[in-house]
Amino acid sequence: MRILGITIPDNKRLEIGLTCLYGIGRPLAIEILTKAGVDISRRSKELNVDEENAIRKVVEAYKIEGDLKRQVAGNIKRLKDIKSYRGIRHMRGLPSRGQRTKTNSRTRRGNTRKTMGTGRRAVEKK
């Protein structure tokens, strides 16, 4: 089964399989399936054409994949343009939601340093 050019896995339950689409998590997947009138525990290979079309119709009502990514990128660009605090943090590649940066935040900053322990030299025992 394909929705918006993305293949939904055949061997997973639909509740999980729909989360392959950007912007759809477990709660929204359950909501989509109940609106479409499809059992949550069914797998995508078990569906008939009418059920697939019902799911597609419900999914197209939501903003997902490319449209959602464009909206998020536009929101971040707006924050950068008005030079808000969050926009500046995005520009500098730092965490924008108040996390500490003295330690941690290595993935956001792109550091690949190894752990050094205490940073002091080991004292020789006599």
N, C-alpha and C positions, 0 to 999 in steps of 0.2 A: 504494500500500500504506500502510495506517495502523496504527500500534502505539500504544496508550494515548492516542489522540486526536492524535498527531503524525503528519504526513504524511512518509513517506520519499521523497526525490526519485527520480523514475523514471529519469532519465538518468545517474545516478551509479552506480558499482559498489556492491554491497551493503556491502562492507567500509567504504566511506566514508559511505554513506547512513545506516547505523545510528548513526554518531556524532552525528547530529542530536538524538538522545535524550540528555538530561542524565544524566550518569553512565556513559555508554558511550563509551569511547575506541577507538582502533584495536586494541589487543591484545584487549580484551574482545569487540569486534565479530567478530574472527577466531575467538575461542573459541566464541562463540554460533553462528556459521555452521558450524563443524566439528561441534558437538554436534547441530545440526539436520540435518546431512548435506547442506548446500547448498554449491555451489561458490562460492568467495570472489569470483571475477571476474565473476559474473553480475550483471545489473542487475535492479532490482526489477520492471520492466515485463515481464521474461522469466519470472517465477516463475508457477507454477500454484498453485491454492488449497491443496493439501496442503503444499507447501513454505512458503507464507505462514503457515499454521497452526502448522507445526513451529517456525518462527522465533518466532512469538508465544508459544508455550508455553515455549520456553527463556528468552525475555526476561522473562517474568512471574516467573521464579524469582529474578531479581535485584532489588535495591532500587534503583530509578531514578526519575527525574522527581520528582513531588510528595513521595513518601515520603523520598527521599534529601535533598531540599531542607529538609524539616521536621526531619530528623535533624541536618543541619549547623547549622540555626538553633538547635535545642535545645542542641547542644554549645556554641555560642557563648554562648547565654543562661546556661548552667550556669557557664561561665568568668566571665561578668560577675557572676553572683550570688555566687560565692565570692570575688570580687574578687582573682583571681589576676593575675599580671603581664600575661599574654596578654589576659585579660578587660578590664583597665584600658586596654590599648592599643586594643582594639576599641572601647571606650566613647569614647575620645578621637579616634578616627579616624586612628590612626597605624599604621605597619607593625608587625606582631606577631611577625615572624620574624627580628629582629635586624639589619635593614637600617639604614644610617645615615640621619639626617634633616637634617643640616646642609645638605647639598646633596641632590639627588634626592628621592624620595618625593612628587613633586608630584601625581601622580594620586591617591594615597591621601589626601593632605591636602586636595585640591580646589583647589590654587593654580593660577591661570591667569596667573602673572607671565611677562613676557617676559625673555629673556636680556639681561643688562646688560653683558657683557664683564667687565672687571676691576673696575669700580666706581669707578675713579679718573677724574678729569678729564684730557682729553688735553693734554699739554704743548705749547705753541706752539713751533715751530722758528724760529730767527733766521737 
